[in-house]
Every structure is written in C-alpha cells, then in structure tokens.
Amino acid sequence: MNLRPEYPDLMPGFRWQDVDAGDLHIRAAIGGRGPPLLLLHGHPQTHLTWHKVAPELAKRFTVVATDLRGYGDSGKPAGDAAHRNYAKRTMAADQVAVMKSLGFDRFAVVAHDRGARVAHRMALDHPDRIRRLVLLDIAPTATMYAETNRAFATRYFWWFFLIQPFDLPERLIAADPDFFLDRHIAGQTKIANSLDPRVLAEYRRCYRDPATRHAICEDYRAAASIDLEHDAADGDCRIEAPLLVLWGELGTVGALFDVLETWRTKARHVEGHAIACGHSPQEEAPDALLSALDDFLRES
C-alpha cells in the first residue's frame, strides 16, 4: 500500500485531508484565508506541483490544491468501455463536489495541463461556480487533435500512445515507470534545476502504482473519445468567466498554436501571454506566474 506523506516544509501552513466527492475521495491540501481558490495539477504531477506558489497565494486566498481522480492519493476507479469514469465532465464534477463540501459554492480556479482540461469542462458545465479561470499551457483539446501534424505528434507522442486500448500502454510503462516519468518531465522542462528532488520522488511514488498508470491512460483515452463528443455537443457554448491564459514561451503549445486565438473561440473574455519557461510555470517560473496571477485574481 502506498504511503501518503505530507510535506509541511514544502507547503507550510497547509493541512491535508481526504474529501468525500461522492463515489470516491479526493486528496486535498488546504491552507490560507480569504476567497476560495482551487488549484488543479496536470500529468504526471500531483498537487505538490503548486508548492512554490501555493504558500504565497495562501496569504490572500483559501487555497485548495487537490489530486485529480486517478492521480496522487485520490481515488482511482477502474476504467469503463466508454471512458466515462475519466471524462473531464466526471473529473470536473469531483472538484465541484470537493469545493461544495468545504463550503465554497463559487471560487476561482488556476489549472495546469490535464487539470486545465478539467477546468475548461467545469467552466462549461458549472458556469455559476467559477468566478475567474486561469489555464496554464494548453490549447483546447478539440483544437489540438484537429490540428495535429507531425511536429505535434512527435513532441506530444503520449497523446497517441496512452490512448491505445487497455492494456498495451499500461504494460509497457510498467516495465520501467521511473524511466518513462523522468523522460516525460525532462522533455517538457526548460529551466534547469527547477524541480525539487522531493517533489520528483513523490511523483515517482505515485507513478509506481499500477492503478495510477491505468487511470492516466483512461484520462487520455477519454480525451480522445468521450471528451470530444461532449465538446462537439456544446456547439457554440462559451466560457463565461473571465479567462487568463498563460503558456511557456519555450514549450510546445506556444510554438505550435496561436494560444490566445484558440481560446478566443471558446471564451467570451480572454487575456494572456507567454512566460519564459517550458511546460510548467508553477515549477519553472513561479515568480512570473505569481505576478501574472496577482491582478487577475483580485475581486472584480
């Protein structure tokens, strides 16, 4: 059984708890006082990806940093034939349930990578819940698949590897999960020595769990199937909350997509810019990220 360590030195002032989200628990680190702010991580991270920015944000906000279902120490249901258990609609509902359980009906969201895809769906399905939304280093899922070319498929090969039928990717990654994880992170990180070794050790701990690896594959399988169906069904639906989009100027998304333009077709009020880093500004350029968040997250 995996241990579930807590890291008070990495996230001082935070407490850790499992929050009931209905059919599973969601692991959450909670700290600070003020308006509620939900932080959602990406793949292959956990909530500890926010350790450089969460304590500073907690000076102004009640910060809730969670592990997405299937990731970290949150619940990990098995996949299903339609991949509904890891549809972004399902994953978004988890997070809304967590915030409601903690007493927050309306909140801001800062989300990275897979968490940003969950947050996009949350903003469409639960528009009354989201006060302000920040998405880090993504273009819309449907856009990225529709505009796939050789450069994108090469740089983001796991988008096409992890969606292969059960249990091909699960078995192959199981041969050396640390190697797959480390190569994945190294390929996306552009600022040297930006990843705390303790955090990397935690990512490895979680990635060694076969249930986590299966959940991650299901997350990507859902993105290439049921999530696209949900996106298509929405038609002209737009994100109503004010949206800030930030991306790494040294990364793949900014190199291959006009990030702001992709989001102008999905949201009514969009602003944003690049940050001098790779894929993960919260770990590679935390000061620049905090500066960008400062004005945007203030009460309007």
N, C-alpha and C positions, 0 to 999 in steps of 0.2 A: 504493500500500500504506500502511495506517495505521502511523504510528509507535507505539511502545509506551513512553511516557515513564514514568519512575519519579520519585517525589516524596519524597525523603528528608527535606525540610523539613516536609512535611505529616505524614509518618508516620516520625518519627525512630527509628532502631534497627531498622527493618524491612528485609527483603530481598524481592526479587520473583523469582518463578520460575514456569515452566510445569510443571504436574504432570500426568503421564500418568493419565488416568481411564478408559483402555480404548480406546474408539473416537475419542477426542478429547482435547485438552489443556484444562486448567482453569488460568487465570491466578490466582496467589495471592500475597498479601503476608503474610509470616510474621515474627513478632517476639516477643520476650519469653521468659520461662522460667516453668515451673510447669505445672499441669494444663492440658490442651488445651481451647481454646475456639474454636469455629467461628462466624464472623460471615457472614451471608448478606444481601445487599442486595435492594432492590426495583427496580421500574420507575419512572423511566427512569435509575436510578443505576448506579454501578459500586461496586467495593469501596471506593473513596475516600470514599463516604458516611460511613464509620466513622472518618475521620481525626481527629475531635475526641475520640473516646473510645478508640480502639484503643491509642494510646501509654500511656494511663493503665491500661487493662486489662492491657497487657503487663507491668506491674510485678508482677502476680500470676499471670498465665496465659501459656502459649504460645498466642498469638493467630494464627489462620489466617483471613484475610479474602479471600474468593475472588470472582471474577466468575462468576455463573451461566452455564451453557452458553447461547450466543447473545448474551450481554451482554459489554460491555467488550472485553477481549482474549482471552477464552476462545474455544474452537472453536464454529463456527456451522454445524452440519449443515442441509441443506435440510429443509423440512417434508415430511411424507408425508400421504397421504389421511386416515389415522386420527389424525393429530397425535401419534403415539407418540413421535416424536423430542423433543417438548417436553412430554410428560406429566410431571406432578410426580413420578411414580414414577421416570421416567428421570432427571430432574434431581436427585432425591434420591440415586439410586444413584451419580451422578457424585461428589457430595460425600462420600459414604461411602468411595468409592474413593480420593479425594484424601487423606482423613484416614488411611486404612489405609496408603497409600503413604508418608506421613510418619511412620508408626509409631504411630498412635493408633487403638486399637480401641474406645475408649469416651471420650466427650467431651461437654461442654456446648455448647449452641447458642443464639445470640442472632440473631434473624432478623426482617427488616422486609418488609412488603408482599409482593411476589411471592416473595421469599426465605422469608418466613414460611409461605407455602403449600407451598413445597418442604419446609420443616422439619416441617410438620404431617404430610405424607406420609412423611417419613423416620421420624418417631416411630412411625408405624403399621407401616411395612414393616421397620424395623430397630430394634425396641424395645430390644434388648440393647446398642445403640451409644450411646444418648442418656442421659446422666447427669442433666442438667437442661435445661429448654427455656424460652426466653423468646420470645414472639411480640409484635411491635410493630404496633399499629394495623390489625388485621384482625379480622373475624369469619370463621367458617368459610365457605369458598367456596359449598358447597351451600346454606347458610343465606342467604347474601346473594342468591343467584339466586332461591331460593324465596320470599323476602320482598321482591323487587323491587317498588318503587312509583315513582310519578312523581318524587318527591324524589330517590330513589337514582339512577334512570336519568338525571336531569338533572345531578346532581353528579358521577356516575361514568360519563359518557356513553361513554368509551373502552372500557368493558367490553362495549359493544354495537357500537361502531364497529370495533374491532380484530378482532373475531371474524368479520367479513364475509368472504366467500370470496376467496381469492387471485385477483387481486392488487389488489383495489379499495383497501383502506386503504394498502397499500404505495405505490401510485401517487399517491394523494392526499397523503400525508405527504411524499413525495419532492419535491413542488413547493416546500416550504419547511420542511425538517426542524427548523431552528433555531427557527422561529416556533412550531411545534407543541410542541416540547420546552419552550421557555421559558414558553408559556402553561400547559402542564400543571403545571410546577413552581410557577409563580406562584399558580395556583389552589389549590394544596394547602399552601402555606407561609403561616403566620400570624404568624411572628415576623420582623419586618423585619431585613434585612441579615444573616440567619443563614447564607446560602450563600456560601462562599468563591468569589470570581471564578475562581480557578484550577481549582476543582473543577467549576464550571459549564462552563468551557472544555473540560474533559475529558469531561464528559457530552455536550457538543455534538460533540466529535471522534468519539466512538463512535456517536452517533446519526446522523451523516452517512454512515455505512457502510450501504449497502443490505442487506447480509447481516444486520446487527444489526436493522434495522427489520423485515425478514421474520421473523427469529427471535422478536422481540417479539410480532408478530401471531400467530405459531404458539403462543407461550406462552399467550396469551389464548384462542385457538381451542381449545387443549387443555383449558383451564379450563372451557369451556362444553360440553365433549363428553366426551372420554375420562376426564378427571379426575372428572367427576360419576359416570361409570359405576364407576370404582374406589371412590369414596366410597359409593355405593349398595351395592356388593358387600360392603363391610366390615360392613354391618349395625350390630351393637352394639359393634364394636371401639372401644376407648378408648385414648387416650394414657396410658401407664403412668408415664412420667417426671413428676416434679413440674413443674408448669407455672405460669409467671408471665406474665400478660397485661397489657400496658401500651398505652394509647391516648392520642391527643391530645384534650384536652377541647374544643379549638377546631375540631376536624376533623369529617369526615363520619361516620366509623364510630361514634364515640361519640354523635353526635347522632341517628343513625337506628337504632342497635341497642343492646340491653342486652348489652354485650360480655361481661361475666363470665357471664351466664346462658347465652349461646350456647356458651361453652366448657365450662360445667359439663355439657352434654350430650355432650361429645366427649372429656373427660379425667377422670381419677379424682381428681386433686389439683390444684385451681386456686386461685390468688390473683391479685390485680392491682388496678390503679387508674389513673385518668387522670393525665396530665401536662399542665401548662399550655403547650400548643403546638398546632401543626397536625399534619400527617400524619407528619412525620419528626423524632421526638425526638432522634435521634442528631446531627442538624444544628441543630435549633432550640432544644433544651434539653438539651445534653449533660451538664451537671452534675446535673440532676434525674434523667436516665437512669442515670448512674453511681451515684448514691445508691440508686436502686431496685435496681440490679444487685448492689450490694455485699454485702448479707447473703444474698440469694437464691443467689448463685453460690458461696458458700463450701461446702467439703466437708461433706456431711451425715454 
